[in-house]
Every structure is written in C-alpha cells, then in structure tokens.
Amino acid sequence: MSARWKRRPEGSNWGDFGLDDRLGRLNLITPERRRAAIAEAREGIVFCLSLPLDLGPGLNPRRKPPRLAAVEREDRPNYNYRFAHEHAGLTDVVCDDWVALTLQYSTQWDSFCHIGSLFDADGDGVAEIVYYNGYPAPAQVGDTALGIEHMAATGVQGRGVMVDLRRHFGDAKTLVGYDALMRVLEQDRVEVATGDLVCLHTGLGQKVLEMGRTPDVAALRTACCELDGKDRRLLQWITDSGLAALIADNYAVEERPGKPAPGHQGALLPLHEHCLFKLGIHLGELWHLTPLAEWLHAHRRNRFLLTAPPLRLPGAVGSPATPVATV
C-alpha cells in the first residue's frame, strides 16, 4: 500500500499500474497495440485535428487567446532584425518571438492534475485535496508530480476510434448517456478495445472554426452533443471498455452545468472526476474532428492511427496539441 494513501476512491484504479504511476491508462498502449494501430494507416492520408490556437474567444473568459511578441535583442525587437546592426556588411535578417498562451484555450489535453477531489486518502477522517493515484496537492504552480510532461514522453500514439455522434443526433444540443451511446456503437459497428483512443465527433469544433475570431458563444453553448457525466452506467462503460483516452471536439467532453442543483453533493464534473482523478484517463477537448469523421464515414471505417503528444512542459496542468490522424 502506498505511503501516500491508505484508502482509494471506490471504482478507482489507484496502484494498479504501480504505486508511483503517473501515466494511468496510457499504460495500456503497449508496443503490440501500437503496431496494430499503425496497420490502420492504409492510405497514407493525414488529417490535422487541431483548431488554430487563436480561435474561440469568449468560450471561457478565464482562458485568454495567445499573445505573440518579439524577443528583445540589443534593445530592439528581434523581428526583421538586421545583423548589420551589429556587424556592418551582414545581410541576414532574423525574426524571433515568444508567446503567452493559456494552455487549455483551444485544442488541448487535460493532465491528471487538472481535476482532483476532496477525499480522505490517509484514512484520518478528514478529506484533503488529492489527485490521481493519491498524489497530493502541489505547493505551487508548476510543482505537481502529475504534469503533462509524463504524457508527452510516451509519444501518445495508438489506435484512434471515431464515434460519430453528429451523424446520429445532428447539431442540436443533445445529452448522450449510456443507452444512446450504445445504440450508436451498435448501428455503426464500432468496437472499442483496450488501449484505444476514443474520439467523439459532435461538430462543435467545426462550428468554432467556421465562426472564426467572432464566435457566437451563446449559440455554441446550446449546440451539439455532450456526454451525460451523471449517467453511472456510462461511467462504468468507460471503466470497463479499457479505453486509454477520451477525446471530443466539444468544450468539455461532458455537459457543463452552470451551477449545481441546491443540496448537490459530489463532483460538479463527474466524468472529469471519474476519468482524471479515479482512472487516470486523459481527456482531449476542442479537437477538430469533422473532416476526419466525414472521410471515415465515406470509406466505411472508424479506426485510424492517432499521434497526439502534448507539449513536454514540466508541471503543466494541460497542454495544446496538434494531433495527427493517419488513415
């Protein structure tokens, strides 16, 4: 039993991959499963699954769009900078910039330290802040043991599986629970196997792209499918399926309630708690899945090779990603 915890949450897998594990269900993407994923790349066609990282202002007022600026050089902006300023006769010109970026502004991954919980892990009768596998609350920003760099080091490459919710439910806001999801899987003959990277196509990412830098935030909040994180059978299916990561082109994979109901006890975001805190399942959000989903449907396929590492930024809670699907 870990020195960090004496009891683990009901339904969690803490310790199953080792007492010091920081990868969660990414451990299920074995070399054998990665080779099987590579076999899905039959045509050599690639799809970029990232939105431009400056789209989506207003979706979350706390998350700001990126800001680019020039690096300073010799008290000048190092942009269109002539080396001749330093040595007469040189013809080189250089541009060098930096970025201030909210790491979860657009297409991104959640790390395990994005969502923790108040839980009595040490058995003293008092709930404390803990994260996946019993890791304690970080003392300061960047100090977490569960930073996104551990995910990045794996390469995040495996078999992607497309679940095309938009094709079944359209663009109206629809709460998808276990029964609805199972009907889609059955009708489309989608099989989710251990280690798969499951992608949920809702169409919201496409709408964000089409709206550009002036999105209709109110319209987006009442559009497209979201998973019903309160559906316990859906959460149990996530556990039983063996999926390694859960990805969507909507804002949070699950429904985002504005406020909890009076008297509510427990998680505000139950699917986030279930995946990030209990099971070590990374969540991908605001991906751009529509062109890939349409191609797969036209070719009667739902599997592909997915490569999607985050930034290798130690201590980060989340990270932008430029995922690539190869079919």
C-alpha positions as CSV (number, residue, x, y, z in Angstrom):
1,M,0.0,0.0,0.0
2,S,1.3,3.5,-0.9
3,A,2.7,5.7,1.8
4,R,0.7,8.5,0.1
5,W,-2.7,6.9,0.7
6,K,-4.3,4.2,2.8
7,R,-7.6,4.0,1.0
8,R,-8.5,4.7,-2.6
9,P,-11.8,6.0,-4.1
10,E,-14.4,3.5,-4.9
11,G,-14.1,2.5,-8.6
12,S,-10.6,3.8,-9.0
13,N,-7.5,2.0,-10.2
14,W,-5.0,3.7,-7.9
15,G,-2.0,1.4,-7.6
16,D,-3.0,-1.0,-10.3
17,F,-0.2,0.3,-12.6
18,G,2.2,0.8,-9.7
19,L,2.3,2.9,-6.6
20,D,4.3,5.7,-8.4
21,D,2.4,5.5,-11.7
22,R,1.8,8.8,-13.5
23,L,0.5,7.6,-16.9
24,G,-2.8,5.9,-15.9
25,R,-4.5,4.1,-18.8
26,L,-1.8,5.2,-21.3
27,N,0.0,2.2,-19.9
28,L,-2.5,0.1,-21.9
29,I,-1.0,1.3,-25.2
30,T,1.6,-1.5,-25.5
31,P,4.0,-2.0,-28.4
32,E,1.7,-4.7,-29.7
33,R,-1.3,-2.4,-29.7
34,R,0.8,0.4,-31.3
35,R,1.7,-1.9,-34.1
36,A,-1.9,-2.8,-34.6
37,A,-2.7,1.0,-34.8
38,I,0.0,1.5,-37.4
39,A,-1.7,-1.1,-39.5
40,E,-4.8,1.2,-39.7
41,A,-2.7,3.7,-41.8
42,R,-3.6,2.2,-45.1
43,E,-3.8,5.2,-47.5
44,G,-1.1,7.4,-46.1
45,I,-3.6,10.3,-45.8
46,V,-3.2,12.6,-42.8
47,F,-5.7,14.9,-41.0
48,C,-4.7,17.7,-38.7
49,L,-7.1,17.5,-35.7
50,S,-6.1,20.8,-34.2
51,L,-8.1,24.1,-34.4
52,P,-5.9,27.2,-34.9
53,L,-4.9,28.0,-31.4
54,D,-6.2,31.6,-31.6
55,L,-9.8,30.7,-32.2
56,G,-12.6,30.6,-29.6
57,P,-12.5,33.9,-27.7
58,G,-15.2,34.0,-25.1
59,L,-15.8,30.3,-24.7
60,N,-14.2,30.6,-21.3
61,P,-13.5,34.2,-20.1
62,R,-10.8,32.9,-17.8
63,R,-8.8,31.4,-20.7
64,K,-7.2,34.0,-22.9
65,P,-6.1,33.7,-26.5
66,P,-2.4,33.5,-27.3
67,R,-0.3,36.7,-27.5
68,L,2.7,36.8,-29.7
69,A,5.5,39.3,-29.2
70,A,9.1,39.8,-30.4
71,V,12.1,38.8,-28.3
72,E,14.3,41.7,-27.4
73,R,17.8,41.9,-28.9
74,E,20.2,44.8,-28.2
75,D,17.3,47.0,-27.0
76,R,15.4,46.3,-30.3
77,P,12.6,43.9,-31.1
78,N,14.3,40.8,-32.6
79,Y,11.8,40.9,-35.5
80,N,13.0,41.8,-39.0
81,Y,16.2,42.4,-37.2
82,R,19.2,43.1,-39.4
83,F,22.5,41.5,-38.3
84,A,24.1,44.5,-39.9
85,H,23.1,46.4,-36.8
86,E,25.9,44.5,-35.0
87,H,28.3,43.9,-37.9
88,A,28.3,46.1,-41.0
89,G,28.0,44.2,-44.2
90,L,26.0,41.3,-42.9
91,T,22.8,40.5,-45.0
92,D,21.0,38.2,-42.6
93,V,17.6,39.2,-41.1
94,V,16.1,37.3,-38.2
95,C,12.7,37.0,-36.5
96,D,12.4,35.6,-33.0
97,D,9.2,35.6,-30.9
98,W,7.7,34.4,-27.7
99,V,4.1,33.6,-26.8
100,A,1.9,34.0,-23.7
101,L,-0.6,31.1,-24.0
102,T,-3.4,29.8,-21.9
103,L,-2.6,26.1,-22.1
104,Q,-6.2,24.9,-22.3
105,Y,-7.5,27.7,-24.6
106,S,-8.2,25.6,-27.7
107,T,-7.4,22.1,-28.9
108,Q,-5.8,20.6,-25.8
109,W,-5.2,17.7,-23.4
110,D,-6.1,17.7,-19.7
111,S,-3.4,16.3,-17.4
112,F,-4.3,14.4,-14.2
113,C,-3.6,17.4,-12.1
114,H,-6.4,19.4,-13.9
115,I,-9.1,17.8,-11.7
116,G,-8.6,16.4,-8.2
117,S,-11.0,15.8,-5.4
118,L,-11.5,16.3,-1.7
119,F,-11.0,12.7,-0.4
120,D,-9.9,11.1,2.8
121,A,-7.0,9.2,1.3
122,D,-4.9,8.8,4.5
123,G,-7.9,7.5,6.5
124,D,-7.8,10.1,9.3
125,G,-11.4,11.0,8.8
126,V,-10.7,14.4,7.2
127,A,-10.9,14.9,3.4
128,E,-7.9,16.5,1.8
129,I,-7.0,17.6,-1.8
130,V,-5.6,14.7,-3.7
131,Y,-5.2,13.8,-7.4
132,Y,-4.8,10.6,-9.4
133,N,-3.0,7.7,-7.7
134,G,-3.1,9.6,-4.4
135,Y,-0.7,12.4,-5.4
136,P,-1.0,15.4,-3.0
137,A,-1.9,18.9,-3.9
138,P,1.0,20.8,-5.4
139,A,2.5,23.5,-3.2
140,Q,2.6,26.0,-6.1
141,V,2.1,26.3,-9.9
142,G,4.4,24.0,-11.8
143,D,5.1,21.9,-8.7
144,T,2.8,19.0,-9.5
145,A,4.1,15.4,-9.8
146,L,1.4,14.8,-12.4
147,G,2.5,17.4,-15.0
148,I,1.7,16.9,-18.7
149,E,5.4,16.1,-19.4
150,H,4.8,12.4,-18.4
151,M,2.1,12.1,-21.1
152,A,4.3,13.8,-23.7
153,A,7.2,11.3,-23.0
154,T,5.0,8.4,-24.2
155,G,4.5,9.9,-27.7
156,V,0.7,9.3,-27.3
157,Q,0.4,7.2,-30.4
158,G,-2.2,4.5,-30.7
159,R,-5.4,3.4,-32.4
160,G,-8.0,6.1,-32.7
161,V,-11.6,5.1,-32.9
162,M,-14.3,7.5,-34.2
163,V,-17.7,7.6,-32.7
164,D,-19.8,9.9,-34.9
165,L,-22.4,11.4,-32.6
166,R,-23.2,14.2,-35.0
167,R,-24.3,11.9,-37.8
168,H,-26.9,10.4,-35.4
169,F,-28.1,13.4,-33.4
170,G,-27.3,16.5,-35.6
171,D,-26.3,19.9,-34.3
172,A,-28.9,20.4,-31.6
173,K,-27.7,20.2,-28.0
174,T,-28.1,16.6,-27.0
175,L,-27.2,14.9,-23.8
176,V,-25.8,11.5,-24.6
177,G,-25.9,8.8,-22.0
178,Y,-25.1,5.1,-21.9
179,D,-28.2,3.9,-23.9
180,A,-27.8,6.4,-26.7
181,L,-24.0,5.8,-26.9
182,M,-24.5,2.0,-27.1
183,R,-27.1,2.4,-29.9
184,V,-24.6,4.5,-31.9
185,L,-21.8,1.9,-31.4
186,E,-24.1,-0.9,-32.4
187,Q,-25.5,0.8,-35.5
188,D,-22.1,2.0,-36.8
189,R,-20.4,-1.3,-35.8
190,V,-17.9,0.5,-33.7
191,E,-15.8,-1.7,-31.4
192,V,-13.8,-0.1,-28.6
193,A,-10.9,-2.2,-27.4
194,T,-8.4,-2.0,-24.6
195,G,-5.9,0.8,-25.2
196,D,-8.0,2.7,-27.8
197,L,-8.1,6.5,-28.1
198,V,-11.8,7.2,-28.4
199,C,-12.8,10.3,-30.4
200,L,-16.4,11.7,-30.1
201,H,-17.4,13.7,-33.1
202,T,-20.1,16.3,-32.2
203,G,-19.4,19.0,-34.8
204,L,-18.8,21.8,-32.3
205,G,-15.1,22.1,-33.3
206,Q,-16.2,22.7,-36.9
207,K,-18.7,25.4,-35.7
208,V,-15.9,27.2,-33.8
209,L,-13.7,27.1,-36.9
210,E,-16.4,28.5,-39.1
211,M,-17.2,31.3,-36.7
212,G,-13.5,32.3,-36.6
213,R,-12.5,35.1,-34.2
214,T,-16.1,36.3,-33.5
215,P,-17.8,33.2,-32.2
216,D,-21.5,33.2,-31.1
217,V,-20.8,31.9,-27.6
218,A,-24.5,31.7,-26.7
219,A,-25.2,29.6,-29.8
220,L,-22.2,27.3,-29.2
221,R,-23.4,26.7,-25.6
222,T,-26.7,25.4,-26.9
223,A,-25.3,23.2,-29.8
224,C,-24.1,19.7,-30.4
225,C,-23.7,16.6,-28.2
226,E,-22.2,16.3,-24.8
227,L,-21.8,13.2,-22.7
228,D,-24.0,12.8,-19.6
229,G,-21.4,12.6,-16.9
230,K,-24.1,11.9,-14.3
231,D,-25.1,8.6,-16.0
232,R,-23.4,6.0,-13.8
233,R,-23.7,3.3,-16.5
234,L,-21.9,5.5,-18.9
235,L,-19.1,6.0,-16.4
236,Q,-19.0,2.2,-15.8
237,W,-18.7,1.6,-19.5
238,I,-15.7,4.0,-19.6
239,T,-14.1,1.8,-16.9
240,D,-15.0,-1.5,-18.5
241,S,-14.1,-0.5,-22.1
242,G,-10.4,-0.2,-21.4
243,L,-10.1,2.9,-23.5
244,A,-6.8,4.8,-22.9
245,A,-8.0,8.3,-23.6
246,L,-11.4,10.1,-24.2
247,I,-11.4,12.9,-26.8
248,A,-14.1,15.2,-28.1
249,D,-14.5,18.2,-30.4
250,N,-16.7,19.9,-27.9
251,Y,-15.7,22.1,-25.0
252,A,-15.6,19.6,-22.1
253,V,-16.5,16.1,-23.4
254,E,-19.3,16.1,-20.8
255,E,-22.1,18.6,-20.1
256,R,-21.0,21.7,-18.3
257,P,-23.7,22.6,-15.7
258,G,-23.9,26.3,-15.0
259,K,-24.5,25.8,-11.2
260,P,-25.0,22.7,-9.1
261,A,-28.6,22.0,-8.0
262,P,-29.5,23.0,-4.5
263,G,-28.2,20.5,-2.0
264,H,-26.0,18.8,-4.5
265,Q,-23.1,16.8,-3.0
266,G,-20.2,15.4,-5.0
267,A,-18.5,16.4,-8.2
268,L,-19.6,19.3,-10.4
269,L,-17.9,17.5,-13.4
270,P,-18.4,13.8,-12.6
271,L,-16.9,12.5,-15.8
272,H,-13.8,14.6,-15.3
273,E,-13.6,13.2,-11.8
274,H,-14.1,9.7,-12.9
275,C,-11.5,9.8,-15.7
276,L,-8.8,12.2,-14.4
277,F,-9.0,11.5,-10.7
278,K,-10.1,7.9,-10.4
279,L,-8.9,6.1,-13.5
280,G,-6.0,8.1,-15.0
281,I,-7.7,8.7,-18.4
282,H,-6.6,11.9,-20.1
283,L,-9.3,14.0,-21.7
284,G,-8.9,15.8,-25.0
285,E,-11.1,18.8,-25.8
286,L,-11.9,21.1,-28.7
287,W,-10.3,19.0,-31.3
288,H,-11.2,19.4,-35.0
289,L,-12.7,16.0,-36.0
290,T,-15.3,16.8,-38.7
291,P,-13.1,16.3,-41.9
292,L,-11.8,13.0,-40.5
293,A,-15.2,11.8,-39.4
294,E,-16.6,12.5,-42.9
295,W,-13.8,10.7,-44.6
296,L,-14.1,7.7,-42.4
297,H,-17.9,7.5,-43.0
298,A,-17.4,7.8,-46.7
299,H,-14.9,4.9,-46.6
300,R,-16.9,2.8,-44.1
301,R,-14.2,2.9,-41.5
302,N,-14.0,4.1,-37.9
303,R,-10.3,3.3,-37.0
304,F,-7.1,5.2,-37.7
305,L,-3.6,5.8,-36.4
306,L,-3.6,8.7,-34.0
307,T,-0.5,10.6,-32.9
308,A,-1.1,13.3,-30.4
309,P,1.6,14.3,-27.9
310,P,1.2,17.4,-25.8
311,L,4.0,19.9,-25.1
312,R,6.7,18.4,-22.9
313,L,6.3,21.2,-20.4
314,P,7.1,20.0,-16.9
315,G,4.5,20.8,-14.3
316,A,1.8,22.0,-16.7
317,V,-1.8,21.2,-15.9
318,G,-2.8,21.0,-19.6
319,S,-1.3,21.5,-23.0
320,P,-2.1,22.5,-26.5
321,A,-1.9,19.6,-29.0
322,T,-1.6,19.3,-32.8
323,P,-3.0,15.8,-33.2
324,V,-2.5,13.9,-36.5
325,A,-4.7,11.1,-37.8
326,T,-3.3,8.8,-40.5
327,V,-5.8,6.7,-42.4
